[in-house]
Amino acid sequence: MAMLKLCSIHDTKSEGWMNPLVFQANAQAVRSFADAVRNKESDIGKHPEDYHLYVIGEFDPHSGVVVPCEPVVHLIHGANVESIE
């Protein structure tokens, strides 16, 4: 199995990071984030301009080793989700 992506959403208003989520590929992470942005009942959907999705590292499911991305890799801004349809 390949290395898995560790992604986190950064909230620019609170200047905080959400708990990491694990994905098989960047495109899978972007799709999940886009679904959250389109859900107008979620905090992300209510204020998409405040949120950015980043890859923060990789996880090796065979060894349990986490490798951080330095610097973190920006994938998409919540305000730009509609442009990826």
C-alpha positions as CSV (number, residue, x, y, z in Angstrom):
1,M,0.0,0.0,0.0
2,A,1.2,3.5,-0.8
3,M,1.8,6.3,1.6
4,L,-1.4,8.0,2.7
5,K,-2.0,11.7,2.7
6,L,-2.5,13.5,6.0
7,C,-4.6,16.6,5.4
8,S,-5.8,19.4,7.7
9,I,-8.1,22.4,7.2
10,H,-6.8,25.7,8.4
11,D,-9.4,28.3,9.7
12,T,-8.0,31.7,9.0
13,K,-10.4,33.5,11.4
14,S,-9.6,31.3,14.4
15,E,-6.0,30.8,13.2
16,G,-6.4,27.1,14.1
17,W,-6.0,23.8,12.4
18,M,-8.6,21.0,12.4
19,N,-7.7,17.4,13.3
20,P,-5.9,15.7,10.5
21,L,-7.8,13.4,8.1
22,V,-6.3,10.5,6.1
23,F,-6.8,10.1,2.3
24,Q,-5.4,7.9,-0.4
25,A,-4.8,10.8,-2.8
26,N,-4.9,14.6,-2.9
27,A,-7.9,14.5,-5.3
28,Q,-9.9,12.5,-2.7
29,A,-9.1,15.1,0.0
30,V,-10.2,18.0,-2.3
31,R,-13.4,16.2,-3.1
32,S,-14.2,15.7,0.6
33,F,-13.4,19.3,1.4
34,A,-15.5,20.5,-1.6
35,D,-18.5,18.5,-0.2
36,A,-18.1,20.3,3.2
37,V,-18.0,23.7,1.5
38,R,-21.2,22.8,-0.5
39,N,-23.0,21.8,2.7
40,K,-24.4,25.2,3.7
41,E,-25.3,23.9,7.1
42,S,-21.7,23.3,8.1
43,D,-19.3,25.9,9.4
44,I,-17.1,25.5,6.4
45,G,-20.1,25.8,4.1
46,K,-21.3,29.0,5.9
47,H,-17.9,30.7,5.6
48,P,-15.9,29.0,2.8
49,E,-13.6,32.1,2.5
50,D,-12.2,31.3,5.9
51,Y,-10.9,27.8,5.2
52,H,-8.0,26.3,3.3
53,L,-7.1,22.6,2.8
54,Y,-3.5,21.5,3.2
55,V,-1.4,18.4,3.0
56,I,0.5,18.3,6.3
57,G,2.3,15.0,5.9
58,E,2.2,11.4,4.9
59,F,1.4,8.2,6.8
60,D,3.0,4.8,6.1
61,P,0.3,2.2,7.1
62,H,2.9,-0.5,7.1
63,S,5.4,1.0,9.6
64,G,3.1,3.5,11.3
65,V,5.6,6.3,10.5
66,V,4.3,9.8,9.9
67,V,6.4,12.0,7.7
68,P,5.6,15.8,7.9
69,C,5.5,18.1,4.9
70,E,7.7,21.0,5.5
71,P,6.4,23.4,4.4
72,V,2.8,22.2,4.3
73,V,1.2,22.0,0.8
74,H,-1.8,24.1,0.0
75,L,-4.5,22.3,-2.0
76,I,-7.5,24.6,-2.2
77,H,-9.2,27.6,-0.7
78,G,-12.8,27.2,0.2
79,A,-13.8,30.2,-1.8
80,N,-12.4,28.5,-4.9
81,V,-14.4,25.3,-4.7
82,E,-17.0,26.2,-7.2
83,S,-14.2,26.7,-9.8
84,I,-13.3,23.0,-9.7
85,E,-16.7,21.6,-10.8
